């Protein structure tokens, strides 16, 4: 007779070998290049565990922003509460430091990379589902990068908790 309990336990144990837990951290970034002290933009770093000694090697950055960076009139509309099309940007950074993280992130974003390619490289469909569930209409007051980072961090923690149960 086949013991289905043992098979199920074996299968869950096998799956946990391929499941990652994630270390996340939220960083603040400037919203205006001409005013770098005004750090109101949130970006989320995600690193797959097991963690190497340097947490700033081989990690991903997720952030949410208006799809097209506004011009002067666009900023006026944005701060008046107009909704703008938004985008979730995903990039991969091989090596950085806490001091250079935001600068390295800006340098990659300036090249206008293929964010979907980085998301596919991340390779976790659960994270893809988190991103697909996010409504991408950007509103500076009610649906912005800070809301996204809180949502994304909470969802990643759910994945971590699920992985611990396996």
C-alpha positions in Angstrom: 0.0 0.0 0.0 1.3 3.5 -0.9 1.7 5.9 2.0 0.4 9.2 0.6 1.4 11.1 3.6 5.1 10.2 3.1 4.9 11.0 -0.6 3.3 14.4 0.2 6.0 15.2 2.8 8.7 14.1 0.4 7.3 16.3 -2.3 6.9 19.4 -0.1 10.5 18.8 1.2 11.7 18.6 -2.4 9.8 21.8 -3.3 11.4 23.7 -0.4 14.8 22.9 -1.8 13.9 25.0 -4.9 12.0 27.7 -3.1 13.8 30.9 -2.1 13.3 33.1 0.8 13.9 36.8 0.1 15.7 39.5 2.0 14.1 42.9 1.3 15.0 46.4 2.2 13.4 49.7 1.3 15.6 52.7 0.3 14.7 56.3 -0.3 15.8 58.1 -3.4 15.5 61.7 -4.7 12.5 62.5 -6.8 14.2 65.5 -8.5 17.7 65.4 -9.8 18.1 69.1 -9.0 17.1 68.5 -5.3 18.8 65.3 -4.2 18.2 66.0 -0.5 14.4 65.5 -1.1 14.3 61.7 -0.8 10.7 60.8 -1.2 10.9 58.0 -3.8 11.0 54.4 -2.5 12.8 51.5 -4.1 12.8 47.9 -2.8 15.9 45.8 -3.0 15.3 42.0 -3.1 18.0 39.4 -2.6 17.5 35.7 -2.8 18.7 33.7 0.2 20.9 32.1 1.2 22.6 35.4 1.5 26.2 35.9 0.6 28.4 37.8 2.9 27.8 41.1 0.9 24.1 41.8 0.7 24.8 44.2 -2.2 26.0 41.6 -4.6 23.6 40.0 -7.1 20.3 41.6 -6.1 17.2 43.2 -7.7 15.6 46.5 -7.3 11.8 47.0 -7.8 10.2 50.4 -7.9 7.0 52.0 -9.2 6.9 55.4 -11.0 5.1 57.3 -13.7 5.7 55.6 -17.0 7.1 58.7 -18.6 8.9 61.1 -16.3 6.9 64.3 -16.3 8.0 67.6 -17.6 7.1 70.8 -15.7 3.4 70.7 -16.7 3.4 67.0 -15.9 4.6 67.7 -12.4 1.9 70.3 -11.9 -0.7 67.8 -13.1 0.8 65.1 -10.9 0.8 67.3 -7.8 -2.8 68.4 -8.6 -3.8 64.8 -8.2 -4.2 63.7 -11.8 -3.7 60.0 -12.6 -0.8 59.0 -14.8 0.1 55.7 -16.4 2.6 54.0 -14.1 5.2 51.3 -14.5 7.0 48.8 -12.2 10.7 48.8 -13.0 12.8 45.8 -12.2 16.5 45.9 -12.6 19.4 43.6 -11.6 22.6 44.9 -10.1 25.6 42.6 -9.8 27.7 44.5 -7.3 27.2 47.7 -5.4 27.4 49.1 -1.9 24.9 50.8 0.4 26.5 54.2 -0.4 26.4 53.7 -4.2 23.1 51.7 -4.5 20.9 54.7 -5.5 23.5 56.0 -7.9 24.0 52.5 -9.5 20.2 52.2 -9.8 19.9 55.6 -11.5 22.6 54.7 -14.0 20.9 51.4 -15.0 17.5 53.1 -15.2 18.9 55.9 -17.4 19.7 53.2 -20.1 16.0 52.4 -20.3 16.5 48.6 -19.9 13.9 45.9 -20.7 12.3 45.6 -17.2 10.3 42.5 -18.2 13.5 40.7 -19.1 14.9 41.4 -15.6 11.7 40.2 -14.1 11.9 37.0 -16.1 15.6 36.6 -15.0 14.4 37.0 -11.4 12.6 33.7 -12.1 9.8 33.5 -9.5 6.3 33.3 -10.9 4.9 34.2 -7.4 6.7 37.6 -7.7 5.4 38.0 -11.2 1.9 37.4 -9.8 2.4 40.1 -7.2 3.4 42.6 -9.8 0.5 41.6 -12.2 -2.0 42.3 -9.3 -0.7 45.8 -8.8 -2.9 48.5 -10.5 -0.5 50.6 -12.5 -2.4 53.9 -12.6 -0.1 56.3 -10.7 -1.4 58.9 -8.3 1.0 60.9 -6.2 -1.4 60.9 -3.2 -3.2 57.6 -3.3 -1.2 55.1 -5.4 2.5 55.9 -5.5 5.9 54.3 -4.9 5.5 54.3 -1.2 2.2 52.4 -1.5 3.9 50.0 -3.9 6.9 49.4 -1.6 4.6 48.6 1.3 2.4 46.3 -0.8 5.4 44.6 -2.4 7.2 44.1 0.9 4.1 42.6 2.6 3.6 40.2 -0.3 7.2 39.1 -0.3 6.9 38.5 3.4 4.0 36.2 2.7 6.2 34.2 0.3 8.8 34.0 3.0 6.3 32.8 5.6 5.0 30.2 3.1 8.5 29.0 2.4 9.2 28.6 6.2 6.1 26.3 6.4 7.5 24.0 3.7 
